[in-house]
Structure formats: structure tokens, C-alpha cells
């Protein structure tokens, strides 16, 4: 079995020092994880997405701590977005 370099996780990356740049991404709700209705937006095509506020951040992010306020009920996409993955590193690079 070969390991792709794109799937290697950088252990030096921490959400606590990141400022949650991934929380500015468009997040479609494709499974039911119990996201509270006040954090859901219906897009132009009728799909459910996470609501983003005027500042571009997900409405579920506490602006003082940059932590998710609905962590136990966060969307599937947020659960799969691995800290330190290539996607994470790309977003950090673009968001800084």
C-alpha cells in the first residue's frame, strides 16, 4: 500500500493557533448531524448550507475564542476536514 503525500497530516498544525480559516469556506449540509436551524441557510438552488455572517465567518464560530459553538452537531464536511491535512494547509496559506 502506498501513502499519498496529499494525505499526510502535519502534527505541528493546531486549530488553537490557526484562527479557523476553514470556517470561512462554503459548507453544504449533506447529512443530518443536528445543526441548529439558526445556523442554516438555503442557497439559490434550495440546498442547505452553513450560514455565514457579513464578516464571512460561519455563524457557529464564537468570535472571541474562534471555537465552534455547535461542535457536537457540526456538519459532516467540518468533521472530515482534517487539521494539518493538505486542504488545511492550503486554506491556511490562502487565509493568512
PyMOL commands that set and color helices and strands:
alter all, ss='L'
color gray80, all
select helices_A, chain A and resi 5-7+15-17+21-24+37-39+71-73+76-80+86-95
alter helices_A, ss='H'
color red, helices_A
select strands_A, chain A and resi 40-42+48-50+61-62+67-68
alter strands_A, ss='S'
color yellow, strands_A
deselect
rebuild
show_as cartoon
